[in-house]
Amino acid sequence: MSNNKNKIENTLTAIGVAALVSGATFGLFYYLRGAEQTCENNLPEKKKQKSSPGFKGDLCPICFDFMTTKCITIKCQHTFHKKCIAQWKAINNSCPICRKKFDSAI
């Protein structure tokens, strides 16, 4: 009887831990998603300029896809897709190229 009770308690504990972990994971996902959307909406959009130092080969340094018209050049003069740098900024606080802090780079 005691053995069955321990199994039930262990199972319920495992279910509780799994629910806690999955809830925390989803909460973190939605938190970061909201931060990403906020960052993307606050970034000034600029059109691609061939002479910009961030356009080496016309590839975004984050996703390595060709640059489009939805690109931005941040204060440190590196250029990215607007969506790529917004996603980066949601979880990092510095430029992915030169590592300047965003409070002084954007």
For each residue, the residues with C-beta under 8 A, 3 or more apart:
1: 4 5
2: 5 6
3: 6 7
4: 1 7 8
5: 1 2 8 9
6: 2 3 9 10
7: 3 4 10 11
8: 4 5 11 12
9: 5 6 12 13
10: 6 7 13 14
11: 7 8 14 15
12: 8 9 15 16
13: 9 10 16 17
14: 10 11 17 18
15: 11 12 18 19
16: 12 13 19 20
17: 13 14 20 21
18: 14 15 21 22
19: 15 16 22 23
20: 16 17 23 24
21: 17 18 24 25
22: 18 19 25 26
23: 19 20 26 27
24: 20 21 27 28
25: 21 22 28 29
26: 22 23 29 30
27: 23 24 30 31
28: 24 25 31 32
29: 25 26 32 33
30: 26 27 33 34
31: 27 28 34 35
32: 28 29 35 36 90 91
33: 29 30 36 37
34: 30 31 37 38
35: 31 32 38 39 90 91
36: 32 33 39 40 86 87 90
37: 33 34 40 41 86
38: 34 35 41 42
39: 35 36 42 43 86 87 89 90
40: 36 37 43 82 83 86 87
41: 37 38
42: 38 39
43: 39 40 72 82 85 86 89 106
44: 72
45: 70 71 72 82
46: 49 71 72 73 79
47: 69 71
48: 52 55 58 67 68 69 71 79
49: 46 52 55 73
50: 55
51: 55
52: 48 49 55 73 77 79
53: 56 77 78 79
54: 61 73 77 78 79 80 97
55: 48 49 50 51 52 58 67 79
56: 53 59
57:
58: 48 55 66 67
59: 56 64 65 66 67
60: 63 64 65 66 67 71 80 81 84
61: 54 64 78 80 96 97
62: 80 81 84 85 87 88 96
63: 60 81 84
64: 59 60 61
65: 59 60 81
66: 58 59 60
67: 48 55 58 59 60 71 79 81
68: 48 71 81
69: 47 48
70: 45 81 82 83
71: 45 46 47 48 60 67 68 79 80 81 82
72: 43 44 45 46 79 80 82 85
73: 46 49 52 54 77 78 79
74: 77 78 79 80 85 95 102 105 106
75: 100 104 105 106
76: 95 97 98 100 105
77: 52 53 54 73 74
78: 53 54 61 73 74 95 96 97 98
79: 46 48 52 53 54 55 67 71 72 73 74
80: 54 60 61 62 71 72 74 84 85 88 96
81: 60 62 63 65 67 68 70 71 84 85
82: 40 43 45 70 71 72 85 86
83: 40 70 86 87
84: 60 62 63 80 81 87 88
85: 43 62 72 74 80 81 82 88 89
86: 36 37 39 40 43 82 83 89 90
87: 36 39 40 62 83 84 90 91
88: 62 80 84 85 91 92 96
89: 39 43 85 86 92 93 102 106
90: 32 35 36 39 86 87
91: 32 35 87 88
92: 88 89 96
93: 89 101 102 103
94: 99 100 101 102 105
95: 74 76 78 98 99 100 102 105
96: 61 62 78 80 88 92 99
97: 54 61 76 78
98: 76 78 95 105
99: 94 95 96
100: 75 76 94 95 104 105
101: 93 94 104 105
102: 74 89 93 94 95 105 106
103: 93 106
104: 75 100 101
105: 74 75 76 94 95 98 100 101 102
106: 43 74 75 89 102 103
